[in-house]
């Protein structure tokens, strides 16, 4: 089942018989969430949850793929503290051929993940199995399946900042473009406390791995408050589109925040005043 502890916490997935729970990764758009025992209707992007309760299990998820479309399937278990040693096998149901398989995303990262392209329109089967035939209350997983599209992620190095009156605060925003994302992004600080301003900056598609957003406080400002950093994707004419991005700070592998805390302390000469 899915639960939300508060308006500020990410949702949590848990199930009867499993020892533990999993944060649900934040997503920018709607995603098809399927809980253990639920029915996958083939709508993507999908986030599917499962649990291995006996040895030799293999879980299958099937949907109709489109020719030439690149997809990604990725398991999260060990990186969330669970025990499933996963393997993914991708099969074209029409030909019966294995398109791709994987058991480790990368060196030192022991969850399975793979990209693949459908050769023809038709049913694709994603099978997830346990390499060591393990099972039990901690063999819980979540499986992401989605078409690979150009993406851009924004991240900041902290969730709280201190701004001095006599010196602008330059916040470094990492801009991670993947899968051919080649659009300009206008970055702005929004919901700033009264007396604090920031000029928007543009991240160019070529060469910009990060940009700096400068916050400036008025002389008489002494304040604490929350603010956010958002990116507006610009179209080919340099005009704002409807696509927006949120800058995040990662608290845990699956837990991030998009609201940051700002403090503007009194200047040293302010403290001396009666």
Phi and psi in degrees as GROMACS dihedral restraints (atoms count N, CA, C in turn):
[ dihedral_restraints ]
;  ai    aj    ak    al  type     phi  dphi    fc
    3     4     5     6     1  -106.8    20    10
    4     5     6     7     1   138.0    20    10
    6     7     8     9     1  -135.8    20    10
    7     8     9    10     1   150.8    20    10
    9    10    11    12     1  -125.5    20    10
   10    11    12    13     1   112.5    20    10
   12    13    14    15     1   -68.4    20    10
   13    14    15    16     1   -37.9    20    10
   15    16    17    18     1  -156.9    20    10
   16    17    18    19     1   175.0    20    10
   18    19    20    21     1   -67.8    20    10
   19    20    21    22     1   -16.2    20    10
   21    22    23    24     1  -101.2    20    10
   22    23    24    25     1   -15.9    20    10
   24    25    26    27     1   -93.2    20    10
   25    26    27    28     1   149.4    20    10
   27    28    29    30     1   -70.9    20    10
   28    29    30    31     1   157.4    20    10
   30    31    32    33     1   -65.9    20    10
   31    32    33    34     1   155.9    20    10
   33    34    35    36     1  -122.5    20    10
   34    35    36    37     1   138.3    20    10
   36    37    38    39     1  -106.8    20    10
   37    38    39    40     1   134.3    20    10
   39    40    41    42     1  -145.9    20    10
   40    41    42    43     1   168.0    20    10
   42    43    44    45     1  -152.4    20    10
   43    44    45    46     1   153.4    20    10
   45    46    47    48     1   -61.8    20    10
   46    47    48    49     1   129.1    20    10
   48    49    50    51     1    94.8    20    10
   49    50    51    52     1   -14.0    20    10
   51    52    53    54     1   -94.4    20    10
   52    53    54    55     1   140.6    20    10
   54    55    56    57     1   -95.8    20    10
   55    56    57    58     1    98.7    20    10
   57    58    59    60     1   123.3    20    10
   58    59    60    61     1  -170.9    20    10
   60    61    62    63     1  -153.9    20    10
   61    62    63    64     1   171.5    20    10
   63    64    65    66     1  -135.3    20    10
   64    65    66    67     1   133.9    20    10
   66    67    68    69     1   -65.3    20    10
   67    68    69    70     1   148.0    20    10
   69    70    71    72     1   -94.5    20    10
   70    71    72    73     1   125.8    20    10
   72    73    74    75     1   -62.7    20    10
   73    74    75    76     1   138.5    20    10
   75    76    77    78     1   -66.6    20    10
   76    77    78    79     1   139.7    20    10
   78    79    80    81     1  -128.4    20    10
   79    80    81    82     1   148.5    20    10
   81    82    83    84     1   -76.8    20    10
   82    83    84    85     1   -32.7    20    10
   84    85    86    87     1  -121.0    20    10
   85    86    87    88     1   175.6    20    10
   87    88    89    90     1   -63.6    20    10
   88    89    90    91     1   141.7    20    10
   90    91    92    93     1  -133.7    20    10
   91    92    93    94     1   145.8    20    10
   93    94    95    96     1   -82.4    20    10
   94    95    96    97     1   102.8    20    10
   96    97    98    99     1   -94.2    20    10
   97    98    99   100     1   127.1    20    10
   99   100   101   102     1  -122.7    20    10
  100   101   102   103     1   115.8    20    10
  102   103   104   105     1   -79.4    20    10
  103   104   105   106     1   162.3    20    10
  105   106   107   108     1   -53.4    20    10
  106   107   108   109     1   130.7    20    10
  108   109   110   111     1    88.2    20    10
  109   110   111   112     1    -9.8    20    10
  111   112   113   114     1   -79.6    20    10
  112   113   114   115     1   169.7    20    10
  114   115   116   117     1  -102.9    20    10
  115   116   117   118     1   126.0    20    10
  117   118   119   120     1   -85.5    20    10
  118   119   120   121     1   118.7    20    10
  120   121   122   123     1   -91.2    20    10
  121   122   123   124     1     1.7    20    10
  123   124   125   126     1    92.2    20    10
  124   125   126   127     1    -3.3    20    10
  126   127   128   129     1   -76.3    20    10
  127   128   129   130     1   130.1    20    10
  129   130   131   132     1  -115.2    20    10
  130   131   132   133     1   154.3    20    10
  132   133   134   135     1   -71.1    20    10
  133   134   135   136     1   148.2    20    10
  135   136   137   138     1  -127.8    20    10
  136   137   138   139     1   146.7    20    10
  138   139   140   141     1  -126.7    20    10
  139   140   141   142     1   110.7    20    10
  141   142   143   144     1  -114.9    20    10
  142   143   144   145     1   139.0    20    10
  144   145   146   147     1  -114.8    20    10
  145   146   147   148     1   138.8    20    10
  147   148   149   150     1  -148.1    20    10
  148   149   150   151     1   171.4    20    10
  150   151   152   153     1  -151.3    20    10
  151   152   153   154     1   125.6    20    10
  153   154   155   156     1   -90.3    20    10
  154   155   156   157     1   113.9    20    10
  156   157   158   159     1  -108.0    20    10
  157   158   159   160     1    -8.2    20    10
  159   160   161   162     1  -149.4    20    10
  160   161   162   163     1   158.3    20    10
  162   163   164   165     1   -68.1    20    10
  163   164   165   166     1   151.7    20    10
  165   166   167   168     1    78.1    20    10
  166   167   168   169     1    10.5    20    10
  168   169   170   171     1   -71.1    20    10
  169   170   171   172     1   148.0    20    10
  171   172   173   174     1  -137.4    20    10
  172   173   174   175     1   128.2    20    10
  174   175   176   177     1  -104.6    20    10
  175   176   177   178     1   134.2    20    10
  177   178   179   180     1  -115.9    20    10
  178   179   180   181     1   139.2    20    10
  180   181   182   183     1  -133.2    20    10
  181   182   183   184     1   128.2    20    10
  183   184   185   186     1  -126.1    20    10
  184   185   186   187     1   141.8    20    10
  186   187   188   189     1  -155.6    20    10
  187   188   189   190     1   166.5    20    10
  189   190   191   192     1   -89.6    20    10
  190   191   192   193     1   115.5    20    10
  192   193   194   195     1   -92.5    20    10
  193   194   195   196     1   161.5    20    10
  195   196   197   198     1  -108.1    20    10
  196   197   198   199     1   137.8    20    10
  198   199   200   201     1   -55.0    20    10
  199   200   201   202     1   133.0    20    10
  201   202   203   204     1    80.7    20    10
  202   203   204   205     1    -6.4    20    10
  204   205   206   207     1   -82.0    20    10
  205   206   207   208     1   135.3    20    10
  207   208   209   210     1   -90.8    20    10
  208   209   210   211     1   130.8    20    10
  210   211   212   213     1  -121.2    20    10
  211   212   213   214     1   161.9    20    10
  213   214   215   216     1  -133.2    20    10
  214   215   216   217     1   135.9    20    10
  216   217   218   219     1  -121.2    20    10
  217   218   219   220     1   132.8    20    10
  219   220   221   222     1  -147.0    20    10
  220   221   222   223     1   133.4    20    10
  222   223   224   225     1   -98.9    20    10
  223   224   225   226     1   143.1    20    10
  225   226   227   228     1  -125.5    20    10
  226   227   228   229     1   119.0    20    10
  228   229   230   231     1  -146.2    20    10
  229   230   231   232     1   -66.6    20    10
  231   232   233   234     1   -62.9    20    10
  232   233   234   235     1   -35.5    20    10
  234   235   236   237     1   -70.2    20    10
  235   236   237   238     1   -14.3    20    10
  237   238   239   240     1   -98.7    20    10
  238   239   240   241     1     3.8    20    10
  240   241   242   243     1    93.6    20    10
  241   242   243   244     1     6.4    20    10
  243   244   245   246     1   -93.2    20    10
  244   245   246   247     1  -177.1    20    10
  246   247   248   249     1  -114.6    20    10
  247   248   249   250     1    -2.7    20    10
  249   250   251   252     1   -64.4    20    10
  250   251   252   253     1   122.6    20    10
  252   253   254   255     1   -94.2    20    10
  253   254   255   256     1    88.3    20    10
  255   256   257   258     1   -83.6    20    10
  256   257   258   259     1   152.0    20    10
  258   259   260   261     1  -133.7    20    10
  259   260   261   262     1   135.7    20    10
  261   262   263   264     1  -109.7    20    10
  262   263   264   265     1   136.0    20    10
  264   265   266   267     1  -129.9    20    10
  265   266   267   268     1   121.9    20    10
  267   268   269   270     1  -105.1    20    10
  268   269   270   271     1   124.6    20    10
  270   271   272   273     1  -127.0    20    10
  271   272   273   274     1   135.2    20    10
  273   274   275   276     1   -80.0    20    10
  274   275   276   277     1   114.8    20    10
  276   277   278   279     1   -68.5    20    10
  277   278   279   280     1   -26.3    20    10
  279   280   281   282     1   -72.2    20    10
  280   281   282   283     1   -48.6    20    10
  282   283   284   285     1   -91.2    20    10
  283   284   285   286     1   -19.3    20    10
  285   286   287   288     1    78.1    20    10
  286   287   288   289     1     5.7    20    10
  288   289   290   291     1   -83.2    20    10
  289   290   291   292     1   144.5    20    10
  291   292   293   294     1   -79.4    20    10
  292   293   294   295     1   120.9    20    10
  294   295   296   297     1   -83.0    20    10
  295   296   297   298     1   -40.8    20    10
  297   298   299   300     1  -162.0    20    10
  298   299   300   301     1   158.5    20    10
  300   301   302   303     1  -153.1    20    10
  301   302   303   304     1   157.5    20    10
  303   304   305   306     1  -164.1    20    10
  304   305   306   307     1   147.9    20    10
  306   307   308   309     1  -125.5    20    10
  307   308   309   310     1   -12.8    20    10
  309   310   311   312     1  -139.9    20    10
  310   311   312   313     1   128.6    20    10
  312   313   314   315     1   -61.9    20    10
  313   314   315   316     1   -43.3    20    10
  315   316   317   318     1  -161.2    20    10
  316   317   318   319     1   174.3    20    10
  318   319   320   321     1   -59.8    20    10
  319   320   321   322     1   124.5    20    10
  321   322   323   324     1    82.8    20    10
  322   323   324   325     1    -1.5    20    10
  324   325   326   327     1  -121.6    20    10
  325   326   327   328     1   106.3    20    10
  327   328   329   330     1   -99.2    20    10
  328   329   330   331     1    19.7    20    10
  330   331   332   333     1   -96.1    20    10
  331   332   333   334     1   150.7    20    10
  333   334   335   336     1   -84.5    20    10
  334   335   336   337     1   147.0    20    10
  336   337   338   339     1  -164.8    20    10
  337   338   339   340     1   141.7    20    10
  339   340   341   342     1  -155.6    20    10
  340   341   342   343     1   144.6    20    10
  342   343   344   345     1   -99.1    20    10
  343   344   345   346     1   147.5    20    10
  345   346   347   348     1  -156.7    20    10
  346   347   348   349     1   158.1    20    10
  348   349   350   351     1  -120.9    20    10
  349   350   351   352     1   133.0    20    10
  351   352   353   354     1   -76.5    20    10
  352   353   354   355     1   125.8    20    10
  354   355   356   357     1   -74.6    20    10
  355   356   357   358     1   -30.4    20    10
  357   358   359   360     1  -143.1    20    10
  358   359   360   361     1   161.2    20    10
  360   361   362   363     1   -62.0    20    10
  361   362   363   364     1   137.9    20    10
  363   364   365   366     1   155.2    20    10
  364   365   366   367     1  -179.9    20    10
  366   367   368   369     1   -76.9    20    10
  367   368   369   370     1   134.3    20    10
  369   370   371   372     1  -116.2    20    10
  370   371   372   373     1   137.0    20    10
  372   373   374   375     1  -111.3    20    10
  373   374   375   376     1   127.2    20    10
  375   376   377   378     1  -106.1    20    10
  376   377   378   379     1   116.7    20    10
  378   379   380   381     1  -108.8    20    10
  379   380   381   382     1   131.0    20    10
  381   382   383   384     1  -115.6    20    10
  382   383   384   385     1   128.8    20    10
  384   385   386   387     1  -133.4    20    10
  385   386   387   388     1   171.8    20    10
  387   388   389   390     1  -107.0    20    10
  388   389   390   391     1   119.7    20    10
  390   391   392   393     1   -60.7    20    10
  391   392   393   394     1   -33.8    20    10
  393   394   395   396     1  -103.9    20    10
  394   395   396   397     1    12.1    20    10
  396   397   398   399     1    59.3    20    10
  397   398   399   400     1    27.4    20    10
  399   400   401   402     1   -73.5    20    10
  400   401   402   403     1   156.3    20    10
  402   403   404   405     1  -162.6    20    10
  403   404   405   406     1   167.8    20    10
  405   406   407   408     1   134.9    20    10
  406   407   408   409     1  -174.5    20    10
  408   409   410   411     1   -65.9    20    10
  409   410   411   412     1   -17.1    20    10
  411   412   413   414     1  -108.0    20    10
  412   413   414   415     1    11.9    20    10
  414   415   416   417     1   -96.0    20    10
  415   416   417   418     1    63.9    20    10
  417   418   419   420     1  -106.3    20    10
  418   419   420   421     1   147.0    20    10
  420   421   422   423     1  -147.8    20    10
  421   422   423   424     1   162.9    20    10
  423   424   425   426     1  -127.8    20    10
  424   425   426   427     1   140.3    20    10
  426   427   428   429     1  -121.0    20    10
  427   428   429   430     1   123.8    20    10
  429   430   431   432     1  -100.8    20    10
  430   431   432   433     1   133.7    20    10
  432   433   434   435     1  -132.7    20    10
  433   434   435   436     1   126.5    20    10
  435   436   437   438     1  -159.9    20    10
  436   437   438   439     1   153.0    20    10
  438   439   440   441     1   -68.2    20    10
  439   440   441   442     1   138.0    20    10
  441   442   443   444     1   -81.6    20    10
  442   443   444   445     1   117.7    20    10
  444   445   446   447     1  -127.4    20    10
  445   446   447   448     1   160.3    20    10
  447   448   449   450     1   -55.2    20    10
  448   449   450   451     1   131.9    20    10
  450   451   452   453     1  -136.9    20    10
  451   452   453   454     1   156.0    20    10
  453   454   455   456     1  -139.3    20    10
  454   455   456   457     1   131.2    20    10
  456   457   458   459     1  -121.4    20    10
  457   458   459   460     1   141.7    20    10
  459   460   461   462     1  -115.3    20    10
  460   461   462   463     1   135.9    20    10
  462   463   464   465     1  -143.1    20    10
  463   464   465   466     1   153.3    20    10
  465   466   467   468     1  -122.1    20    10
  466   467   468   469     1   160.3    20    10
  468   469   470   471     1   -84.0    20    10
  469   470   471   472     1    -6.2    20    10
  471   472   473   474     1  -155.9    20    10
  472   473   474   475     1   167.9    20    10
  474   475   476   477     1  -108.7    20    10
  475   476   477   478     1     2.1    20    10
  477   478   479   480     1  -145.9    20    10
  478   479   480   481     1   145.6    20    10
  480   481   482   483     1  -139.1    20    10
  481   482   483   484     1   152.9    20    10
  483   484   485   486     1  -119.8    20    10
  484   485   486   487     1   127.4    20    10
  486   487   488   489     1  -113.6    20    10
  487   488   489   490     1   120.8    20    10
  489   490   491   492     1   -86.1    20    10
  490   491   492   493     1   150.2    20    10
  492   493   494   495     1   -69.4    20    10
  493   494   495   496     1   -30.2    20    10
  495   496   497   498     1   -93.3    20    10
  496   497   498   499     1     3.4    20    10
  498   499   500   501     1  -151.3    20    10
  499   500   501   502     1   126.7    20    10
  501   502   503   504     1   -61.9    20    10
  502   503   504   505     1   150.3    20    10
  504   505   506   507     1   -99.6    20    10
  505   506   507   508     1   118.3    20    10
  507   508   509   510     1   -98.5    20    10
  508   509   510   511     1   112.2    20    10
  510   511   512   513     1   -96.6    20    10
  511   512   513   514     1   122.1    20    10
  513   514   515   516     1   -82.3    20    10
  514   515   516   517     1   124.0    20    10
  516   517   518   519     1  -111.5    20    10
  517   518   519   520     1   115.6    20    10
  519   520   521   522     1   -76.4    20    10
  520   521   522   523     1   132.3    20    10
  522   523   524   525     1  -116.0    20    10
  523   524   525   526     1   109.1    20    10
  525   526   527   528     1  -106.7    20    10
  526   527   528   529     1   102.7    20    10
  528   529   530   531     1   -95.7    20    10
  529   530   531   532     1   131.8    20    10
  531   532   533   534     1  -134.8    20    10
  532   533   534   535     1   160.0    20    10
  534   535   536   537     1    55.0    20    10
  535   536   537   538     1    38.1    20    10
  537   538   539   540     1    82.5    20    10
  538   539   540   541     1    23.8    20    10
  540   541   542   543     1   -72.9    20    10
  541   542   543   544     1   115.4    20    10
  543   544   545   546     1  -130.1    20    10
  544   545   546   547     1    40.2    20    10
  546   547   548   549     1  -108.6    20    10
  547   548   549   550     1   150.3    20    10
  549   550   551   552     1   -72.2    20    10
  550   551   552   553     1   148.1    20    10
  552   553   554   555     1  -128.3    20    10
  553   554   555   556     1   126.3    20    10
  555   556   557   558     1   -92.9    20    10
  556   557   558   559     1   120.2    20    10
  558   559   560   561     1  -103.7    20    10
  559   560   561   562     1   130.8    20    10
  561   562   563   564     1  -137.1    20    10
  562   563   564   565     1   147.0    20    10
  564   565   566   567     1   -93.5    20    10
  565   566   567   568     1   128.5    20    10
  567   568   569   570     1  -124.1    20    10
  568   569   570   571     1   161.2    20    10
  570   571   572   573     1    59.3    20    10
  571   572   573   574     1    33.0    20    10
  573   574   575   576     1   -67.4    20    10
  574   575   576   577     1   147.3    20    10
  576   577   578   579     1   -60.0    20    10
  577   578   579   580     1   154.9    20    10
  579   580   581   582     1   -58.5    20    10
  580   581   582   583     1   135.4    20    10
  582   583   584   585     1    92.5    20    10
  583   584   585   586     1    -0.3    20    10
  585   586   587   588     1  -118.5    20    10
  586   587   588   589     1   133.3    20    10
  588   589   590   591     1  -131.0    20    10
  589   590   591   592     1   162.1    20    10
  591   592   593   594     1  -154.9    20    10
  592   593   594   595     1   129.6    20    10
  594   595   596   597     1   -80.6    20    10
  595   596   597   598     1   131.7    20    10
  597   598   599   600     1   -59.8    20    10
  598   599   600   601     1   153.2    20    10
  600   601   602   603     1  -127.8    20    10
  601   602   603   604     1   157.1    20    10
  603   604   605   606     1  -108.6    20    10
  604   605   606   607     1   131.6    20    10
  606   607   608   609     1   -97.6    20    10
  607   608   609   610     1   120.2    20    10
  609   610   611   612     1   -82.8    20    10
  610   611   612   613     1   149.0    20    10
  612   613   614   615     1   -69.5    20    10
  613   614   615   616     1   -22.9    20    10
  615   616   617   618     1  -109.0    20    10
  616   617   618   619     1   116.9    20    10
  618   619   620   621     1    93.1    20    10
  619   620   621   622     1   -21.3    20    10
  621   622   623   624     1   -84.8    20    10
  622   623   624   625     1    99.0    20    10
  624   625   626   627     1   -86.4    20    10
  625   626   627   628     1   -20.9    20    10
  627   628   629   630     1  -158.0    20    10
  628   629   630   631     1   158.7    20    10
  630   631   632   633     1  -136.1    20    10
  631   632   633   634     1   162.5    20    10
  633   634   635   636     1  -114.0    20    10
  634   635   636   637     1   130.0    20    10
  636   637   638   639     1  -107.7    20    10
  637   638   639   640     1   122.0    20    10
  639   640   641   642     1   -99.0    20    10
  640   641   642   643     1   125.3    20    10
  642   643   644   645     1  -101.9    20    10
  643   644   645   646     1   137.3    20    10
  645   646   647   648     1  -128.4    20    10
  646   647   648   649     1   136.3    20    10
  648   649   650   651     1  -107.5    20    10
  649   650   651   652     1   140.8    20    10
  651   652   653   654     1   -64.8    20    10
  652   653   654   655     1   160.5    20    10
  654   655   656   657     1   -59.6    20    10
  655   656   657   658     1   -37.1    20    10
  657   658   659   660     1   -98.4    20    10
  658   659   660   661     1    18.3    20    10
  660   661   662   663     1   -86.8    20    10
  661   662   663   664     1   128.3    20    10
  663   664   665   666     1  -137.8    20    10
  664   665   666   667     1   110.4    20    10
  666   667   668   669     1  -156.5    20    10
  667   668   669   670     1   154.3    20    10
  669   670   671   672     1  -123.7    20    10
  670   671   672   673     1   143.7    20    10
  672   673   674   675     1   177.7    20    10
  673   674   675   676     1   169.3    20    10
  675   676   677   678     1   -93.4    20    10
  676   677   678   679     1   154.2    20    10
  678   679   680   681     1  -151.8    20    10
  679   680   681   682     1   168.3    20    10
  681   682   683   684     1  -131.2    20    10
  682   683   684   685     1   161.4    20    10
  684   685   686   687     1  -122.5    20    10
  685   686   687   688     1   124.3    20    10
  687   688   689   690     1  -123.5    20    10
  688   689   690   691     1   150.9    20    10
  690   691   692   693     1  -115.2    20    10
  691   692   693   694     1   132.1    20    10
  693   694   695   696     1  -107.5    20    10
  694   695   696   697     1   121.1    20    10
  696   697   698   699     1   -75.3    20    10
  697   698   699   700     1   130.1    20    10
  699   700   701   702     1   -94.8    20    10
  700   701   702   703     1   146.6    20    10
  702   703   704   705     1   -81.6    20    10
  703   704   705   706     1  -175.3    20    10
  705   706   707   708     1   -64.4    20    10
  706   707   708   709     1   -19.8    20    10
  708   709   710   711     1   -94.1    20    10
  709   710   711   712     1     5.1    20    10
  711   712   713   714     1    80.2    20    10
  712   713   714   715     1    14.3    20    10
  714   715   716   717     1   -97.5    20    10
  715   716   717   718     1   149.9    20    10
  717   718   719   720     1   -61.9    20    10
  718   719   720   721     1   134.6    20    10
  720   721   722   723     1   -99.1    20    10
  721   722   723   724     1  -177.6    20    10
  723   724   725   726     1   -84.1    20    10
  724   725   726   727     1    -5.2    20    10
  726   727   728   729     1   -83.0    20    10
  727   728   729   730     1   123.7    20    10
  729   730   731   732     1  -127.1    20    10
  730   731   732   733     1   155.3    20    10
  732   733   734   735     1  -127.7    20    10
  733   734   735   736     1   152.0    20    10
  735   736   737   738     1  -112.9    20    10
  736   737   738   739     1   131.0    20    10
  738   739   740   741     1   -74.7    20    10
  739   740   741   742     1   140.4    20    10
  741   742   743   744     1  -128.2    20    10
  742   743   744   745     1   153.8    20    10
  744   745   746   747     1  -118.4    20    10
  745   746   747   748     1   129.2    20    10
  747   748   749   750     1   -87.1    20    10
  748   749   750   751     1   112.7    20    10
  750   751   752   753     1   -81.1    20    10
  751   752   753   754     1   -40.9    20    10
  753   754   755   756     1  -140.8    20    10
  754   755   756   757     1   168.1    20    10
  756   757   758   759     1   -51.4    20    10
  757   758   759   760     1   -32.9    20    10
  759   760   761   762     1  -118.7    20    10
  760   761   762   763     1    11.0    20    10
  762   763   764   765     1  -124.9    20    10
  763   764   765   766     1   119.3    20    10
  765   766   767   768     1  -131.8    20    10
  766   767   768   769     1   163.0    20    10
  768   769   770   771     1  -123.9    20    10
  769   770   771   772     1   150.7    20    10
  771   772   773   774     1  -118.6    20    10
  772   773   774   775     1    -1.0    20    10
  774   775   776   777     1  -111.9    20    10
  775   776   777   778     1   130.9    20    10
  777   778   779   780     1  -118.6    20    10
  778   779   780   781     1   152.5    20    10
  780   781   782   783     1  -100.2    20    10
  781   782   783   784     1   134.6    20    10
  783   784   785   786     1  -123.3    20    10
  784   785   786   787     1   132.7    20    10
  786   787   788   789     1  -120.2    20    10
  787   788   789   790     1   129.3    20    10
  789   790   791   792     1  -114.4    20    10
  790   791   792   793     1    99.1    20    10
  792   793   794   795     1   -76.1    20    10
  793   794   795   796     1   162.9    20    10
  795   796   797   798     1   -62.3    20    10
  796   797   798   799     1   146.5    20    10
  798   799   800   801     1   -69.4    20    10
  799   800   801   802     1   159.4    20    10
  801   802   803   804     1   -59.0    20    10
  802   803   804   805     1   -36.2    20    10
  804   805   806   807     1   -74.7    20    10
  805   806   807   808     1   -22.1    20    10
  807   808   809   810     1   -66.9    20    10
  808   809   810   811     1   -37.1    20    10
  810   811   812   813     1   -65.5    20    10
  811   812   813   814     1   -29.1    20    10
  813   814   815   816     1   -79.9    20    10
  814   815   816   817     1   -14.6    20    10
  816   817   818   819     1   -72.4    20    10
  817   818   819   820     1   143.3    20    10
